[in-house]
Amino acid sequence: QAAKLRELELQKTEVERQKTELDKLKQQLQAQSAELITMKARSNVTENQVEALKRDGEVKQVAFSASLLTSGSETVGPFNTYTPLVFRHVFTNIGDAYKPNTG
């Protein structure tokens, strides 16, 4: 009888120890869950920032070919004041960077 009682006491002590350990593990799990949520939010913010930087860093490619005259030769200038040369005959305008109305 005393041996069984002692065995039950030992089992009770072990169960209490396991309950305490389980409570600690639950607390750790809650802390890790909260940290995971925070990390996911930070990851999303970082991902959005990276995408924005990629968009900002993209270089728009431009190229144009234009002439003052359709054919032949003619003297233009000299000018005493600032005078933009407006190339009216645009052959190629990749990226729409050249404005034939303003030069």
MARRODO-696156 format. One record per residue: residue number from 1; x, y, z of N, C-alpha, C, O in turn. Coordinates in Angstrom, 3 decimals, always signed. Layout:
<nodes>
NODE    n        nX        nY        nZ       caX       caY       caZ        cX        cY        cZ        oX        oY        oZ
NODE  NUM         X         Y         Z         X         Y         Z         X         Y         Z         X         Y         Z
...
</nodes>
This chain:
<nodes>
NODE    n        nX        nY        nZ       caX       caY       caZ        cX        cY        cZ        oX        oY        oZ
NODE    1    +0.838    -1.181    +0.000    +0.000    +0.000    +0.000    +0.888    +1.250    +0.000    +0.654    +2.172    -0.781
NODE    2    +1.886    +1.285    +0.856    +2.772    +2.437    +0.947    +3.564    +2.609    -0.341    +3.833    +3.735    -0.759
NODE    3    +3.940    +1.497    -0.975    +4.691    +1.572    -2.224    +3.834    +2.153    -3.339    +4.310    +2.936    -4.161
NODE    4    +2.557    +1.759    -3.357    +1.636    +2.279    -4.369    +1.407    +3.771    -4.139    +1.345    +4.556    -5.086
NODE    5    +1.283    +4.148    -2.871    +1.082    +5.555    -2.528    +2.302    +6.375    -2.962    +2.174    +7.470    -3.510
NODE    6    +3.468    +5.822    -2.704    +4.706    +6.507    -3.100    +4.774    +6.642    -4.626    +5.180    +7.683    -5.145
NODE    7    +4.377    +5.593    -5.333    +4.359    +5.612    -6.801    +3.388    +6.666    -7.311    +3.708    +7.394    -8.251
NODE    8    +2.213    +6.761    -6.708    +1.235    +7.776    -7.100    +1.766    +9.183    -6.858    +1.544   +10.084    -7.668
NODE    9    +2.472    +9.372    -5.737    +3.060   +10.683    -5.433    +4.108   +11.050    -6.487    +4.183   +12.195    -6.933
NODE   10    +4.907   +10.068    -6.873    +5.919   +10.310    -7.899    +5.266   +10.654    -9.244    +5.739   +11.535    -9.961
NODE   11    +4.194    +9.962    -9.573    +3.483   +10.228   -10.821    +2.846   +11.622   -10.788    +2.854   +12.352   -11.779
NODE   12    +2.291   +11.970    -9.610    +1.676   +13.283    -9.450    +2.734   +14.377    -9.634    +2.498   +15.379   -10.308
NODE   13    +3.888   +14.167    -9.030    +4.989   +15.128    -9.161    +5.416   +15.246   -10.626    +5.671   +16.349   -11.111
NODE   14    +5.492   +14.130   -11.321    +5.882   +14.137   -12.738    +4.836   +14.856   -13.582    +5.185   +15.625   -14.478
NODE   15    +3.566   +14.615   -13.306    +2.484   +15.287   -14.037    +2.563   +16.795   -13.813    +2.401   +17.568   -14.758
NODE   16    +2.811   +17.222   -12.577    +2.937   +18.660   -12.288    +4.127   +19.261   -13.031    +4.043   +20.368   -13.562
NODE   17    +5.238   +18.519   -13.064    +6.418   +18.994   -13.795    +6.110   +19.134   -15.280    +6.519   +20.103   -15.919
NODE   18    +5.391   +18.164   -15.819    +5.037   +18.204   -17.234    +4.061   +19.350   -17.526    +4.144   +19.983   -18.579
NODE   19    +3.134   +19.615   -16.591    +2.207   +20.740   -16.758    +2.973   +22.061   -16.792    +2.698   +22.940   -17.608
NODE   20    +3.935   +22.172   -15.887    +4.757   +23.391   -15.849    +5.526   +23.546   -17.159    +5.586   +24.635   -17.730
NODE   21    +6.103   +22.465   -17.617    +6.848   +22.493   -18.887    +5.918   +22.836   -20.041    +6.283   +23.609   -20.927
NODE   22    +4.721   +22.267   -20.034    +3.735   +22.546   -21.078    +3.347   +24.019   -21.080    +3.217   +24.620   -22.146
NODE   23    +3.162   +24.603   -19.909    +2.838   +26.030   -19.813    +3.963   +26.889   -20.393    +3.709   +27.865   -21.099
NODE   24    +5.206   +26.518   -20.088    +6.352   +27.243   -20.637    +6.365   +27.154   -22.159    +6.611   +28.144   -22.848
NODE   25    +6.096   +25.950   -22.677    +6.085   +25.757   -24.120    +4.962   +26.554   -24.789    +5.135   +27.089   -25.884
NODE   26    +3.818   +26.625   -24.122    +2.709   +27.415   -24.653    +3.087   +28.896   -24.729    +2.784   +29.576   -25.710
NODE   27    +3.748   +29.381   -23.686    +4.190   +30.778   -23.682    +5.198   +31.031   -24.801    +5.139   +32.057   -25.478
NODE   28    +6.111   +30.103   -24.986    +7.092   +30.242   -26.060    +6.413   +30.254   -27.427    +6.781   +31.027   -28.311
NODE   29    +5.422   +29.389   -27.581    +4.687   +29.322   -28.837    +3.964   +30.631   -29.109    +3.987   +31.125   -30.236
NODE   30    +3.326   +31.198   -28.100    +2.637   +32.479   -28.268    +3.620   +33.579   -28.657    +3.336   +34.391   -29.538
NODE   31    +4.775   +33.601   -27.997    +5.791   +34.610   -28.303    +6.299   +34.427   -29.732    +6.479   +35.409   -30.452
NODE   32    +6.527   +33.198   -30.144    +7.009   +32.935   -31.496    +5.947   +33.265   -32.536    +6.270   +33.739   -33.625
NODE   33    +4.690   +33.020   -32.210    +3.602   +33.362   -33.134    +3.530   +34.868   -33.339    +3.369   +35.341   -34.464
NODE   34    +3.650   +35.618   -32.248    +3.633   +37.077   -32.347    +4.833   +37.569   -33.158    +4.705   +38.475   -33.982
NODE   35    +5.987   +36.971   -32.919    +7.189   +37.363   -33.662    +7.044   +37.037   -35.143    +7.483   +37.806   -35.999
NODE   36    +6.435   +35.908   -35.441    +6.220   +35.517   -36.836    +5.310   +36.517   -37.540    +5.571   +36.895   -38.682
NODE   37    +4.261   +36.943   -36.877    +3.351   +37.932   -37.455    +4.108   +39.225   -37.749    +3.947   +39.822   -38.814
NODE   38    +4.929   +39.647   -36.801    +5.729   +40.859   -36.985    +6.692   +40.699   -38.151    +6.831   +41.604   -38.973
NODE   39    +7.352   +39.561   -38.225    +8.316   +39.315   -39.303    +7.622   +39.278   -40.672    +8.168   +39.777   -41.656
NODE   40    +6.433   +38.694   -40.732    +5.690   +38.671   -41.992    +5.333   +40.085   -42.428    +5.453   +40.423   -43.605
NODE   41    +4.898   +40.908   -41.487    +4.558   +42.296   -41.810    +5.789   +43.043   -42.308    +5.721   +43.772   -43.298
NODE   42    +6.910   +42.863   -41.622    +8.155   +43.519   -42.041    +8.604   +43.011   -43.408    +9.106   +43.779   -44.229
NODE   43    +8.422   +41.729   -43.645    +8.786   +41.153   -44.935    +7.947   +41.763   -46.056    +8.469   +42.071   -47.127
NODE   44    +6.656   +41.935   -45.811    +5.784   +42.548   -46.814    +6.207   +43.981   -47.105    +6.246   +44.397   -48.263
NODE   45    +6.522   +44.731   -46.064    +6.970   +46.115   -46.240    +8.261   +46.144   -47.055    +8.404   +46.943   -47.980
NODE   46    +9.189   +45.271   -46.705   +10.471   +45.216   -47.412   +10.263   +44.825   -48.872   +10.888   +45.393   -49.768
NODE   47    +9.400   +43.871   -49.103    +9.119   +43.442   -50.473    +8.542   +44.597   -51.290    +8.920   +44.792   -52.445
NODE   48    +7.633   +45.355   -50.695    +7.053   +46.509   -51.388    +8.117   +47.563   -51.673    +8.111   +48.178   -52.739
NODE   49    +9.023   +47.774   -50.734   +10.098   +48.746   -50.939   +11.031   +48.298   -52.059   +11.461   +49.114   -52.874
NODE   50   +11.342   +47.015   -52.101   +12.202   +46.491   -53.162   +11.537   +46.686   -54.523   +12.188   +47.108   -55.478
NODE   51   +10.263   +46.385   -54.610    +9.542   +46.569   -55.879    +9.533   +48.034   -56.294    +9.710   +48.346   -57.471
NODE   52    +9.327   +48.936   -55.334    +9.342   +50.375   -55.643   +10.724   +50.797   -56.131   +10.833   +51.575   -57.079
NODE   53   +11.773   +50.298   -55.498   +13.131   +50.632   -55.929   +13.416   +50.086   -57.325   +14.091   +50.734   -58.125
NODE   54   +12.905   +48.909   -57.610   +13.081   +48.351   -58.952   +12.411   +49.242   -59.990   +12.987   +49.519   -61.043
NODE   55   +11.192   +49.689   -59.692   +10.478   +50.558   -60.631   +11.216   +51.882   -60.798   +11.351   +52.384   -61.914
NODE   56   +11.692   +52.445   -59.693   +12.407   +53.723   -59.753   +13.732   +53.587   -60.488   +14.181   +54.524   -61.147
NODE   57   +14.353   +52.428   -60.376   +15.667   +52.221   -60.962   +15.644   +51.858   -62.432   +16.687   +51.830   -63.086
NODE   58   +14.467   +51.581   -62.953   +14.393   +51.228   -64.362   +14.730   +52.450   -65.208   +14.172   +53.530   -65.012
NODE   59   +15.626   +52.270   -66.126   +16.040   +53.358   -67.008   +15.203   +53.294   -68.268   +15.133   +52.266   -68.943
NODE   60   +14.568   +54.419   -68.570   +13.772   +54.478   -69.778   +14.725   +54.614   -70.959   +15.558   +55.520   -70.979
NODE   61   +14.613   +53.748   -71.917   +15.495   +53.779   -73.069   +14.903   +54.679   -74.142   +13.731   +54.562   -74.501
NODE   62   +15.736   +55.575   -74.641   +15.301   +56.509   -75.674   +16.332   +56.564   -76.788   +17.524   +56.354   -76.564
NODE   63   +15.856   +56.849   -77.983   +16.714   +57.065   -79.140   +15.890   +57.797   -80.181   +14.701   +57.529   -80.353
NODE   64   +16.533   +58.725   -80.874   +15.815   +59.371   -81.967   +16.784   +59.719   -83.090   +17.986   +59.883   -82.880
NODE   65   +16.223   +59.824   -84.281   +16.962   +60.227   -85.462   +16.112   +61.274   -86.150   +14.940   +61.040   -86.445
NODE   66   +16.712   +62.444   -86.409   +15.949   +63.542   -86.997   +16.866   +64.411   -87.849   +18.088   +64.357   -87.719
NODE   67   +16.262   +65.209   -88.718   +17.057   +66.128   -89.543   +16.343   +67.468   -89.652   +15.129   +67.565   -89.471
NODE   68   +17.139   +68.509   -89.957   +16.565   +69.842   -90.171   +15.888   +69.931   -91.532   +14.865   +70.601   -91.678
NODE   69   +16.445   +69.270   -92.506   +15.939   +69.328   -93.886   +15.552   +67.935   -94.355   +16.066   +66.931   -93.860
NODE   70   +14.651   +67.889   -95.302   +14.297   +66.590   -95.873   +15.377   +66.091   -96.807   +15.608   +64.885   -96.905
NODE   71   +16.051   +67.016   -97.503   +17.156   +66.631   -98.376   +17.988   +67.870   -98.684   +17.567   +68.993   -98.408
NODE   72   +19.150   +67.663   -99.249   +20.016   +68.773   -99.627   +20.770   +69.324   -98.438   +20.861   +68.694   -97.384
NODE   73   +21.320   +70.538   -98.636   +22.057   +71.186   -97.565   +21.689   +72.651   -97.510   +21.326   +73.263   -98.515
NODE   74   +21.791   +73.187   -96.338   +21.440   +74.580   -96.098   +22.187   +75.023   -94.860   +22.409   +74.220   -93.953
NODE   75   +22.579   +76.279   -94.804   +23.286   +76.788   -93.649   +22.282   +77.242   -92.602   +21.297   +77.914   -92.909
NODE   76   +22.550   +76.865   -91.375   +21.697   +77.270   -90.259   +22.593   +77.960   -89.251   +23.563   +77.377   -88.767
NODE   77   +22.261   +79.219   -88.932   +23.066   +79.946   -87.950   +24.156   +80.712   -88.643   +24.199   +80.714   -89.874
NODE   78   +25.014   +81.346   -87.942   +25.099   +81.434   -86.480   +24.004   +82.328   -85.901   +23.411   +83.149   -86.601
NODE   79   +23.758   +82.150   -84.626   +22.744   +82.929   -83.921   +23.407   +83.697   -82.797   +24.346   +83.202   -82.173
NODE   80   +22.926   +84.907   -82.531   +23.454   +85.726   -81.434   +22.752   +85.444   -80.114   +23.249   +85.829   -79.056
NODE   81   +21.627   +84.792   -80.161   +20.862   +84.474   -78.959   +20.593   +82.975   -78.923   +20.805   +82.259   -79.902
NODE   82   +20.127   +82.534   -77.786   +19.770   +81.128   -77.620   +18.656   +80.798   -78.599   +17.588   +81.410   -78.570
NODE   83   +18.908   +79.836   -79.455   +17.924   +79.437   -80.456   +17.877   +77.922   -80.525   +18.830   +77.292   -80.985
NODE   84   +16.792   +77.339   -80.080   +16.710   +75.878   -80.176   +16.548   +75.454   -81.633   +15.804   +76.066   -82.399
NODE   85   +17.252   +74.409   -81.988   +17.088   +73.846   -83.321   +15.954   +72.834   -83.265   +15.975   +71.887   -82.478
NODE   86   +14.983   +73.056   -84.104   +13.832   +72.160   -84.137   +13.963   +71.274   -85.367   +13.876   +71.737   -86.505
NODE   87   +14.173   +70.000   -85.112   +14.282   +69.039   -86.198   +12.865   +68.603   -86.579   +12.223   +67.834   -85.864
NODE   88   +12.398   +69.103   -87.705   +11.013   +68.834   -88.118   +10.844   +67.427   -88.710    +9.751   +66.862   -88.676
NODE   89   +11.895   +66.890   -89.232   +11.791   +65.593   -89.904   +12.350   +64.508   -88.972   +13.560   +64.291   -88.899
NODE   90   +11.454   +63.851   -88.280   +11.838   +62.832   -87.299   +11.635   +61.460   -87.938   +10.530   +61.100   -88.343
NODE   91   +12.733   +60.704   -88.016   +12.668   +59.380   -88.629   +12.358   +58.310   -87.582   +11.540   +57.419   -87.808
NODE   92   +13.017   +58.414   -86.456   +12.849   +57.447   -85.373   +12.750   +58.218   -84.065   +13.510   +59.157   -83.826
NODE   93   +11.795   +57.810   -83.210   +11.631   +58.473   -81.904   +11.240   +57.422   -80.857   +10.106   +57.396   -80.378
NODE   94   +12.191   +56.569   -80.520   +11.940   +55.485   -79.553   +11.878   +56.086   -78.154   +12.783   +56.813   -77.744
NODE   95   +10.834   +55.789   -77.441   +10.664   +56.311   -76.090    +9.982   +57.667   -76.071    +9.739   +58.223   -75.001
NODE   96    +9.666   +58.212   -77.261    +8.955   +59.492   -77.407    +9.664   +60.601   -76.618    +9.015   +61.438   -75.991
NODE   97   +10.990   +60.596   -76.657   +11.770   +61.583   -75.901   +11.974   +62.881   -76.667   +12.098   +63.944   -76.058
NODE   98   +12.010   +62.810   -77.990   +12.201   +64.028   -78.787   +10.846   +64.620   -79.130    +9.939   +63.923   -79.586
NODE   99   +10.727   +65.926   -78.901    +9.476   +66.639   -79.184    +9.697   +67.525   -80.410   +10.361   +68.556   -80.301
NODE  100    +9.162   +67.152   -81.571    +9.421   +67.915   -82.790    +8.819   +69.318   -82.768    +9.207   +70.154   -83.584
NODE  101    +7.898   +69.598   -81.873    +7.312   +70.933   -81.798    +8.242   +71.916   -81.081    +8.215   +73.113   -81.365
NODE  102    +9.056   +71.418   -80.163    +9.887   +72.299   -79.354   +11.379   +72.104   -79.576   +12.180   +72.956   -79.193
NODE  103   +11.751   +71.011   -80.180   +13.172   +70.754   -80.367   +13.729   +70.037   -79.181   +14.920   +69.729   -79.149
</nodes>
